[in-house]
Amino acid sequence: MSQIAPLYHNDLGISFFWCEKSEVISSKIQLVFKETGFYFNREELDEFVSLIDDACKRSASACQCCKMRAQCEKFLLKTPISQIDLAVTNYELKGIRDLVNGTIFKLELHRLVNDEGRN
């Protein structure tokens, strides 16, 4: 049975490294939100951040006067996988943004701690 090394989580999802034989596989990050999972390397994760930021800019101008905007309006969120786009609400988009940004923060923190330990 595979184990995981959690990186970050929020109400919408979780990110983690897979472990194999008690060793953390840190070359790729598993992101899981709702019923969707992505297994990204760091470059794909950085690309996803850019795509999320683009979607947030588009969503900020949509349906400004509608009180139901956060619940009903769906936005197309592109992913680093060109064949896959996600239809998400504004609430989900913000949660995915937090999940990815929190994951990157934790990755950078791990890198800094590991680099500091080598000096």
Secondary structure, 3 states (H helix, E strand, C coil): CCEEEEEEECCCEEEEEEEECCEEEEEEEEEEECCEEEEECHHHHHHHHHHHHHHHHHHHCCCCCCCCHHHHCEEEEECCCCCCEEEEEHHHHHHHHHHHHHHHHHHHHHHHHHHHHHC
